[in-house]
């Protein structure tokens, strides 16, 4: 009896494993075998479920046709992801790729910078370091993500891949799309709601001394390799900028001191806040679709200035 049960269990497990592997290889939701655009029906589920992994796989595909070529990358959270790499390539005359994704914390971006420097020839890195991300102990999934990038067959056996495959098939066969859930702000406007959340997320969180020491070491390592690193302070809504300066005055002063120690493009510098008025923003820190190209244009212009001292971005 026990042997029959064991045989049935092994057979069932083998069939389920084989089915999972087969479905994931067939659907290929993360674009392992062929690059998938994150904006398409086939690419959106995997991108939404695991932006880190999706971006790194897509970047490897992009680099395949550029063996040995020096490229430049953007790294950061969703505020840096607003920059159009194709437009930046056109404006600067050199190839750019945007590896930024929503929710990227400071520790994650540090590990991501280290990862791409180790594996690819780089000319420059624009590294988004917004004030809100300077908290200690934030989640860091990049080591696990890199492990999954390096083990595609093993990743084909995960529930994450199966979930993404199911969502792709559902969208393809039934026309049921998959998007990020809409944010419920109650009776508050979006900026007020997000600033309220920011207060609770930042207040009481330690200053990331350990992460910033690693950031400085990573910048020094990049300089030794001839890779230019520019820290980026992406523009925020005027109310957000004022909130940071007044509600977290001491912490914000430390943030500005950090920027002053590095080559930086600061889109929130006091003399140029009028360049980013409230009507340009869709929420507390993201530009409207109409105004995102201005960010790319201003960045391209600022990058054209030698970084002998901190840069101030302005139109």
C-alpha positions as CSV (number, residue, x, y, z in Angstrom):
1,X,0.0,0.0,0.0
2,X,2.7,2.4,1.0
3,X,4.7,1.6,-2.2
4,X,1.7,2.2,-4.4
5,X,1.0,5.5,-2.7
6,X,4.6,6.5,-3.0
7,X,4.6,5.6,-6.7
8,X,1.4,7.5,-7.3
9,X,2.9,10.5,-5.5
10,X,6.1,10.4,-7.5
11,X,4.2,10.0,-10.8
12,X,1.8,12.9,-9.9
13,X,4.7,15.2,-8.9
14,X,6.6,14.3,-12.1
15,X,3.6,15.1,-14.3
16,X,2.8,18.4,-12.5
17,X,6.5,19.4,-12.7
18,X,6.6,18.5,-16.4
19,X,3.4,20.3,-17.1
20,X,4.6,23.4,-15.3
21,X,7.9,23.4,-17.2
22,X,6.2,22.8,-20.5
23,X,3.6,25.5,-20.1
24,X,6.2,28.1,-19.0
25,X,8.5,27.2,-21.8
26,X,5.7,27.4,-24.3
27,X,4.3,30.8,-23.1
28,X,7.7,32.2,-22.1
29,X,6.2,35.1,-20.1
30,X,9.5,36.6,-19.1
31,X,10.9,36.6,-22.6
32,X,13.6,34.1,-21.9
33,X,13.9,32.8,-25.4
34,X,12.6,35.8,-27.3
35,X,12.5,39.4,-26.1
36,X,9.0,40.6,-24.9
37,X,7.9,44.2,-24.7
38,X,6.6,45.2,-21.3
39,X,3.8,47.2,-22.8
40,X,2.3,44.3,-24.8
41,X,-0.4,41.9,-23.7
42,X,2.2,39.1,-23.5
43,X,4.7,41.2,-21.6
44,X,2.7,43.1,-19.1
45,X,1.8,40.3,-16.6
46,X,5.4,39.2,-16.1
47,X,6.6,42.8,-15.9
48,X,4.0,43.6,-13.3
49,X,4.7,40.5,-11.2
50,X,8.5,40.9,-11.2
51,X,9.8,44.1,-12.7
52,X,13.4,43.3,-11.5
53,X,13.6,40.0,-13.3
54,X,11.8,41.2,-16.5
55,X,14.1,44.2,-16.8
56,X,17.3,42.2,-16.4
57,X,16.3,39.5,-18.9
58,X,15.2,42.2,-21.4
59,X,18.6,44.0,-20.9
60,X,20.5,40.8,-21.6
61,X,18.6,40.5,-24.9
62,X,19.4,44.1,-25.7
63,X,23.0,43.6,-25.0
64,X,23.2,40.4,-27.2
65,X,23.5,42.6,-30.4
66,X,26.1,44.9,-28.7
67,X,28.9,42.5,-27.8
68,X,31.8,44.5,-26.6
69,X,30.1,47.8,-27.1
70,X,30.2,50.3,-24.3
71,X,26.6,51.3,-23.3
72,X,25.1,53.6,-20.7
73,X,22.3,52.7,-18.3
74,X,19.7,54.4,-16.1
75,X,19.1,52.7,-12.7
76,X,16.6,53.7,-10.0
77,X,12.9,53.5,-9.1
78,X,9.8,54.6,-11.1
79,X,10.8,58.2,-11.0
80,X,13.9,57.4,-13.1
81,X,11.9,54.9,-15.2
82,X,10.1,58.0,-16.6
83,X,13.1,58.7,-18.8
84,X,12.8,57.4,-22.3
85,X,16.1,55.6,-23.1
86,X,15.4,55.7,-26.9
87,X,15.0,59.4,-26.8
88,X,18.1,59.8,-24.6
89,X,20.0,57.7,-27.1
90,X,18.9,60.0,-29.9
91,X,19.7,63.2,-28.0
92,X,23.1,62.1,-26.7
93,X,24.3,60.0,-29.7
94,X,25.2,57.0,-27.6
95,X,23.2,53.9,-26.6
96,X,21.2,54.0,-23.4
97,X,19.0,51.4,-21.6
98,X,16.6,52.0,-18.8
99,X,16.9,49.4,-16.0
100,X,14.9,51.4,-13.5
101,X,11.6,49.9,-12.1
102,X,8.9,50.8,-9.7
103,X,9.7,50.2,-6.0
104,X,13.5,49.9,-6.3
105,X,15.1,50.7,-3.0
106,X,18.6,52.0,-2.4
107,X,20.1,48.6,-1.5
108,X,18.6,47.1,-4.7
109,X,20.0,49.8,-6.9
110,X,23.4,49.4,-5.4
111,X,23.4,45.7,-6.1
112,X,22.1,46.3,-9.6
113,X,24.8,48.8,-10.4
114,X,27.4,46.3,-9.1
115,X,25.8,43.6,-11.2
116,X,25.8,45.4,-14.5
117,X,29.3,46.8,-14.0
118,X,30.6,43.3,-13.5
119,X,29.0,41.8,-16.6
120,X,28.9,44.5,-19.2
121,X,31.2,47.3,-20.6
122,X,29.7,50.5,-19.5
123,X,30.4,54.1,-20.4
124,X,28.1,55.9,-17.9
125,X,25.4,55.2,-15.2
126,X,22.7,57.6,-14.3
127,X,21.7,56.5,-10.8
128,X,18.4,57.7,-9.5
129,X,18.7,58.4,-5.8
130,X,15.4,60.1,-4.7
131,X,15.1,61.3,-1.1
132,X,12.2,58.9,-0.3
133,X,14.5,55.9,-0.9
134,X,17.0,56.8,1.7
135,X,15.9,54.5,4.5
136,X,17.8,51.6,6.1
137,X,16.6,48.0,5.9
138,X,14.5,48.2,2.8
139,X,13.7,44.9,1.0
140,X,16.4,43.7,-1.4
141,X,15.4,41.1,-4.0
142,X,18.2,41.7,-6.4
143,X,20.4,38.8,-5.2
144,X,17.6,36.4,-5.7
145,X,16.7,38.0,-9.0
146,X,20.2,37.6,-10.3
147,X,20.1,34.0,-9.3
148,X,17.0,33.5,-11.3
149,X,18.5,35.3,-14.3
150,X,21.4,32.9,-14.2
151,X,19.1,29.8,-13.8
152,X,16.4,30.1,-16.6
153,X,15.4,26.4,-16.5
154,X,15.0,26.5,-12.7
155,X,12.9,29.6,-13.0
156,X,10.6,27.8,-15.5
157,X,9.6,25.5,-12.6
158,X,8.5,28.3,-10.2
159,X,5.0,29.3,-9.4
160,X,5.8,32.9,-10.4
161,X,6.5,31.8,-14.0
162,X,3.3,29.6,-14.0
163,X,1.3,32.5,-12.6
164,X,2.6,34.8,-15.3
165,X,1.9,32.2,-18.0
166,X,-1.7,31.9,-16.8
167,X,-2.2,35.6,-17.0
168,X,-0.7,35.8,-20.5
169,X,-2.9,32.9,-21.7
170,X,-6.0,34.5,-20.0
171,X,-5.3,37.8,-21.7
172,X,-4.6,36.1,-25.1
173,X,-7.5,33.7,-25.1
174,X,-10.1,35.5,-23.1
175,X,-9.1,39.1,-23.6
176,X,-8.9,39.7,-19.8
177,X,-6.0,42.1,-19.3
178,X,-3.7,42.4,-16.3
179,X,-2.8,45.8,-14.8
180,X,-1.5,47.1,-11.5
181,X,-4.4,47.6,-9.1
182,X,-5.6,51.2,-8.9
183,X,-4.7,53.1,-5.8
184,X,-7.6,53.9,-3.5
185,X,-7.0,57.3,-2.0
186,X,-10.4,57.6,-0.4
187,X,-11.6,61.3,-0.3
188,X,-8.0,62.7,-0.5
189,X,-6.4,64.0,-3.6
190,X,-3.5,61.8,-4.8
191,X,-0.7,64.1,-3.7
192,X,-2.1,64.4,-0.1
193,X,-2.6,60.7,0.1
194,X,0.9,59.8,-1.1
195,X,2.5,62.4,1.2
196,X,0.6,60.9,4.2
197,X,2.0,57.5,3.3
198,X,5.5,58.9,2.8
199,X,5.4,60.4,6.3
200,X,4.6,57.0,7.9
201,X,7.1,55.2,5.6
202,X,10.1,57.5,6.4
203,X,9.4,58.6,10.0
204,X,11.3,56.5,12.5
205,X,13.3,54.7,9.8
206,X,17.1,54.8,10.4
207,X,19.3,56.7,8.0
208,X,21.0,54.2,5.7
209,X,24.6,54.6,6.8
210,X,25.6,51.1,5.8
211,X,23.9,51.4,2.3
212,X,25.5,54.8,1.7
213,X,29.0,53.5,2.6
214,X,28.4,50.8,0.0
215,X,27.2,53.4,-2.5
216,X,30.4,55.4,-2.0
217,X,32.5,52.3,-2.5
218,X,30.6,51.4,-5.6
219,X,31.1,54.9,-7.1
220,X,34.8,54.6,-6.3
221,X,35.0,51.2,-8.0
222,X,33.2,52.6,-11.1
223,X,35.7,55.4,-11.3
224,X,38.6,53.0,-11.1
225,X,37.1,51.2,-14.1
226,X,36.5,54.3,-16.1
227,X,32.7,54.2,-15.7
228,X,31.1,57.6,-15.1
229,X,28.4,57.7,-12.4
230,X,26.0,60.6,-12.1
231,X,23.6,60.6,-9.2
232,X,20.1,61.8,-10.2
233,X,17.6,63.6,-8.0
234,X,14.4,63.3,-10.1
235,X,11.9,66.1,-10.1
236,X,9.0,65.9,-7.6
237,X,5.7,67.8,-7.2
238,X,6.3,71.2,-5.5
239,X,4.2,70.1,-2.5
240,X,6.4,67.0,-2.2
241,X,9.6,69.0,-2.3
242,X,8.3,71.4,0.4
243,X,7.1,68.4,2.5
244,X,10.6,66.9,2.5
245,X,12.3,70.2,3.4
246,X,9.9,71.0,6.3
247,X,8.8,67.6,7.7
248,X,12.2,66.0,7.5
249,X,14.5,69.0,7.7
250,X,17.5,67.3,9.3
251,X,17.2,64.3,7.1
252,X,16.8,66.3,4.0
253,X,19.9,68.4,4.8
254,X,21.9,65.1,5.1
255,X,20.4,64.1,1.7
256,X,21.7,67.4,0.1
257,X,25.1,66.9,1.7
258,X,25.2,63.4,0.2
259,X,24.5,64.8,-3.3
260,X,27.1,67.4,-2.9
261,X,29.8,64.7,-2.4
262,X,29.1,63.2,-5.8
263,X,28.6,64.2,-9.4
264,X,24.9,64.9,-9.4
265,X,22.0,66.3,-11.5
266,X,19.5,67.8,-9.1
267,X,16.2,68.6,-10.7
268,X,14.9,70.0,-7.4
269,X,17.6,72.6,-6.8
270,X,16.1,75.7,-5.2
271,X,16.8,78.2,-8.1
272,X,15.0,76.0,-10.6
273,X,11.9,74.7,-8.9
274,X,9.8,76.8,-11.2
275,X,10.9,74.5,-14.0
276,X,8.7,71.8,-12.6
277,X,5.3,73.3,-11.6
278,X,2.5,71.3,-10.1
279,X,0.5,71.0,-13.4
280,X,3.3,68.9,-14.8
281,X,2.7,66.1,-12.3
282,X,0.2,63.3,-12.2
283,X,0.9,62.6,-8.5
284,X,3.5,63.4,-5.8
285,X,6.6,62.4,-7.8
286,X,5.6,61.4,-11.4
287,X,5.2,63.6,-14.4
288,X,2.3,63.4,-16.8
289,X,2.8,61.5,-20.0
290,X,2.8,64.9,-21.8
291,X,5.7,66.2,-19.7
292,X,7.9,63.1,-19.4
293,X,9.8,64.0,-22.6
294,X,10.9,67.3,-20.9
295,X,12.7,65.2,-18.3
296,X,14.6,63.2,-20.9
297,X,15.5,66.4,-22.8
298,X,16.7,68.2,-19.6
299,X,18.7,65.2,-18.6
300,X,20.4,64.9,-22.0
301,X,21.3,68.6,-21.8
302,X,22.7,68.3,-18.2
303,X,24.8,65.2,-19.2
304,X,26.5,67.3,-21.8
305,X,28.1,69.4,-19.0
306,X,31.4,68.2,-17.6
307,X,30.8,67.0,-14.1
308,X,33.7,68.7,-12.4
309,X,31.2,69.9,-9.8
310,X,27.5,69.1,-8.9
311,X,25.2,69.8,-11.9
312,X,22.0,71.8,-11.6
313,X,19.5,70.8,-14.2
314,X,17.5,73.7,-15.7
315,X,15.8,74.7,-18.9
